[in-house]
Amino acid sequence: MISFESDYTEGAHPEVLEAIIKTNLETLVSYGNDKYSEAAKEKIKAACGTPEADVYFLTGGTQTNKIVISSLLKSYEGVVSADTGHVAAHEAGAIEFSGHKVLTVPHDNGKVRAEDVDALVSKFYADESHEHMVFPGMVYISHPTEYGTLYTLDELTRLSDICKKWALPLYIDGARLGYGIMSSNTDVTLRDIARLSDVFYIGGTKVGTLCGEAVVFTKGNMPKYFATIVKQNGAMLAKGRIIGVQFDALFTDSLYERIGAHGIEMANKLRALFISKGIPFHIDSPTNQQFVILDDSFAARLREKVKFGTWEALTDGKSAYRFVTSWATKAEDIDALAKLI
């Protein structure tokens, strides 16, 4: 089977795995206080241009979103998200389970618009009964979005400005950030992400690690006793070295950028294949997720040899399907797909 199902169906990038094996028999301090974790944090801060930042490693994306959001919100506050946002649609109510509501705004090709946030908050405070309602307490976006789309620097700047206007922390989910910053269709850099957000995370799980994400509180604003909160939520590894070693490898010799660039190169090759076969796109994505429209009967036959995801049922026996590339995608996989199509 050829797989374009997701970007975390394989294990770890060989260079990451090599780092784990190389350090395996070293005796290191527990809970992420080891020398490799500390080195990784310094490399991340340097890459982000934020020497004053606090970096913390967590186990996975859902845990990270839940813990960051719940630790920054007051008990009466909720988080603003696109109605398609991961925290609103694909995390099994993890945010609500923490006692906080997700306040949704309509998405614009997967993105949150600054003017929609401004309107939501303005309307909230204009309501004489707002003290009986859930306060908007922060804004959540992902880059890339669930639709594989990217914020422009102007869009991100305007959103950041609106958040500052209303004193709302801007949190950026970077599960696939490596593919976003390496897209040929972006003007947003890692340093822009760090400069314009209050907190974001650098995704490892979908960009070459076995597990783990790196949360960056960009302005020395990590909540007090954050490690204790992480442990309360079951997202702290006793062998924290496992994540630290991996991120140390990711931020050595530009591996994170190289992984992202490869995923984008394969996505562009995949995109060119679909265009050459006359297959229409459901979403115009410049990142490693490609969304195409196929006849359901054709998709069923193709699935006898290829793994890919169903995105959305359409009309006339057609659906939107998702094909995803990663560090593990080979050009030979796409050539094989071309022959099958």
Number of C-alpha atoms within 10 A of each C-alpha: 9 16 22 22 17 18 22 20 14 16 14 22 19 13 16 21 17 14 17 19 12 11 14 13 8 8 8 16 13 13 18 23 15 17 15 22 24 18 16 24 24 19 18 24 19 14 15 19 16 19 15 12 24 20 23 21 30 27 22 18 24 19 20 24 23 21 23 22 24 22 18 18 19 12 14 15 20 25 28 27 24 29 19 21 26 20 26 22 13 12 16 12 16 18 22 17 11 15 14 22 19 23 21 21 19 16 15 13 17 23 27 28 19 17 12 18 23 16 11 16 19 12 11 17 13 10 11 8 9 12 11 9 12 17 21 22 24 22 25 25 25 28 26 28 26 20 24 24 24 27 22 13 16 11 15 23 18 16 25 21 16 20 23 15 10 15 11 20 20 23 26 25 24 25 25 27 30 28 34 29 25 25 23 14 14 16 15 19 15 16 15 16 24 23 17 22 23 24 28 29 28 25 25 29 21 28 29 30 26 20 20 26 27 26 25 28 23 24 16 15 14 21 13 9 9 14 17 10 17 22 15 11 14 12 19 19 18 13 15 22 26 25 26 29 27 28 31 23 24 26 19 13 9 11 19 23 18 16 21 26 23 20 28 26 23 23 27 19 16 24 23 12 17 17 12 10 10 9 13 14 17 19 18 16 20 23 33 31 30 24 24 20 20 19 15 18 11 11 19 12 12 15 15 10 13 19 16 17 16 15 16 13 13 14 7 8 10 16 19 21 21 22 23 24 29 28 25 21 20 13 14 10 16 21 13 13 18 14 7 11 12
